């Protein structure tokens, strides 16, 4: 029994925050941002809307193109670090608004690796034969936890969502073929949001100290990200008797163009083998891979039996790869 991707959808808010806009907020400029990150603009969700708003629109794009209806969905996993509220889960909001009354689900916090974690998790429920389908979503409203006075982070992140529909298949040579997932708590001090949890609940003091914003030690994260994404990608390929030349597409986490280039170089990939959309969206955290995958699918880039590798790195540190053979 295999879990195969049969539907894809994505959503990006209409409002754009360009590099030129950021020049008015912090000491930076368009050229510096482009050279250091590869980003030209990022989407920003309306302050009155939450992450579930984007996730719902990505999911509905799937149902507009699929024979499966929300009432048939059996499991929803939402990868996010910015749920609408601490309790209940944003997955419950999505389930209610979709009318997916037969399913259960949960939020998964894996940082920027969240969607890879969620996809691997959902595939296991399907491969056991227990469930026929699952809706896997990556969505984050990063603008709500970014300090727009901190040029180290505000130039990087944006808002967005991407989603896939997983279904059961008896075709053993297509679908989710393999995955490799990792976690190392050494990364806690280098990438975090300290305020808002049980250790530092929201108070006037935590707000004044700006503890509810993302903190990132960019140089350290960069170093670990390149090493982690390269090693895990090579491991998954090697384990399945493949190398970079066998890949049709790599869909990397869109955190920084220099990280993507380093991973592509390590795997000896051509530019045509790498899906990149960071210039338009920035780092949308758990949304980057499904957003890029859905966008490429809508552009008819993938063909049946294409080898596709997903690779991500995020807070924790978390990192992982999923190898799949395209089935639609």
Secondary structure by P-SEA (a helix, b strand, c coil): cbbbbcccccccccccccaaaaaacccccaaaaaaaccccccccccccccaaaaaaaaaaaaaaccccccccccbbbbbccccccccccaaaaaaaaaccccccccccccccaaaaaaaaaaaaaaaaccccbbbbbbbbccccccccccccccccccccbbbbbbbbbccccccccccccccccccccccccccccccccccaaaaaacccbbbbaaaaaaaaaaaaaaaaaaaaaaaaccccccccccccccccaaaaaaaaaaacccccccccccccccccccaaaaaaaaaaaaaccccccbbbbbbbcccccccbbbbbcccc
